[in-house]
Amino acid sequence: MSKGLSGVRADQKHSYRSLEHCANQIRGYLGLAPDKALNVLDLFEHLDAISIKLRDGTVIPFRGGVVSLENSEGYTRYDRQKNVIEILASEQTYCWLEIGHPRGAYFVAHEIGHCVLHTDQLVRLAQMPTDQQAAFHRGQEDHKPFEDTEWQANAFASALLMPAQGLRGLEEKHGELTVALIAKQFGVSEEAATYRLELFRNRRSDLLS
């Protein structure tokens, strides 16, 4: 696997532009203006109002839940028996959501990325025995960042939380974009805002097209 990549090869390749479009579609579905922060606690608690359609036409609803985890913020899985995609947050992560901590917001946005971008893979993974699931994660051949499931989910999360159209609106209103302004407007960490601002400056035309 390529250095620095932590996911597996995704079914589909995605560029920053395509991920921006995917995130814009989700914000549109939620009725959220580009300059508004995502209410991640409300979204997490009402995931059952959202569903996704597979390529074969099967509709799978989402669901959120809280589980006891020690070394993980949470994860996403497909439950075959209930036919739902679950975003399961650790107790700590849910506390972050309740107090508006940026890590909670990024967790939800990242996991929604997996739900939206990697639905078919989540379903296939759930059909494998546990030992084969482990082998699936270990046995991936080298691939590029835009093919990596974790890279895609991270880029999607940034776009969902801090849409390029919203950044442009802030820039027009304030004359200049700053890390502090972005972090305050969208309820994200300064680290996330720094990365997003750099990307926006370098790929402005792609993200806004």
C-alpha positions, 0 to 999 in steps of 0.5 A: 500500500502506498505510504501514508494510506490507511484504507483499502482500494475503493470501488471507484476513484474520486478526485477532490472535485467529485468528492466536493460534488458528492458533499454538496449533494448531501448538504442539499439533501439536508437543506443546508446552505453553503455557509452554515455549519453542520449540526452533527449531533442532530444529524447523528441522532436522526440518521434513520431519516436517511437512506441510500440506494445500491447499484442494483436498486436496493435501498438501505437505511442508515442508523446511528448508535453508541457503543463501548469502545476503548481504542476507537472513536467509532466505525461504520458497518452494514448489519445484514440481519437488519439491512441497515448501515450503522454509524457507531460512535464510542461513548467518548465520541458521543460526548464530543458531539454533545458538547460541540467538540470538533472531533465529534463533527469530523467523525460523523462527516468522515463516517457518512463519507464511507456510507455514501462512497463505499456502500457496496464495499460495506455490504460485501465486507459484511458477507465475509467471515471474520477471518476473511475480513481481516485478510481483506484489510491486510492483502491490498495491493498498492494504490493511489490516494484517490483510490483509497477509502480513508483518503476519500472519506477524509476529503469528503468530510472536509468538503461536507463540513467546509464547502468550497462555496461557503468558503468563497462566500466568507471570503467575499463577506470578510475580504480574506479567509483565515484559519480562525474564521473558517474554524469559527464559522463551521465548528471545526478544529484549526488543524482541519481549517488549515488543511481546508484553506490550503486546499481551497487556495491550491484547487479553487477552480476545481472545487468551485466548478 
